[in-house]
Amino acid sequence: MNTTTSPLWQQLCQGLRLVRQFFTTTKLTWLLAIVAIVSAVNISYEMNRIHQIKAFNTAISHGKPPKTDTQSFEARFATAYWLAKNERYKESTLLFTHLAENATAPQKAAILYNVGNIFFLRGIAINGTNGTVRNETEYLFTQAKTSYLQSLRLDNNHWDVRHNLDRILTIVRGDATPGVGESDTPGLIMGNIPVGLP
């Protein structure tokens, strides 16, 4: 039996001695105290952020301006939506248009859906039997159709957009709809009431 130790075993023992020298009880205590302080600061920050998000959501849901994140996409989107809901369509459309410049594809799809809803609402509001508003109504419905189609190109899974596009296609009969004959109507997806309008 060989009583000499191998060089690998000697290196391992020397490494363990260095670790023991470096990680003394005092040093480990200080290290754990620093980790605890950093964790407490991080938890405090996250709790504050959660409180800010709750306050933001509450303000937005009540139609009030938020106190934090005032220039965030969500705050500006909510402002544009609130303007549309209060029939301030031109300001809402402008704000939505500015938002679309730096938005991601899903955000652009949501913006175009809401812009389409604005045009749809405006068209419904002025639609009537009077022939003088016919051209403006047709223009608004065509703009709504264009917005819905662009929204579907960006997010093809949005059923509310499909539903409202279906409603528009029953109103605007200017172009042929693929797969729909003259005797068919394109309004087969859902009922006649547009959904998701601000």
Sequence and secondary structure as in RCSB ss.txt:
>XXXX:A:sequence
MNTTTSPLWQQLCQGLRLVRQFFTTTKLTWLLAIVAIVSAVNISYEMNRIHQIKAFNTAISHGKPPKTDTQSFEA
RFATAYWLAKNERYKESTLLFTHLAENATAPQKAAILYNVGNIFFLRGIAINGTNGTVRNETEYLFTQAKTSYLQ
SLRLDNNHWDVRHNLDRILTIVRGDATPGVGESDTPGLIMGNIPVGLP
>XXXX:A:secstr
   S  HHHHHHHHHHHHHHHHS HHHHHHHHHHHHHHHHHHHHHHHHHHHHHHHHHHHHHTT   SS TTSHHH
HHHHHHHHHHTT HHHHHHHHHHHHTT  HHHHHHHHHHHHHHHHHHHHHH SS GGGHHHHHHHHHHHHHHHHH
HHHH TT HHHHHHHHHHHHH  SS  TT  SSS S  SS SS  S  
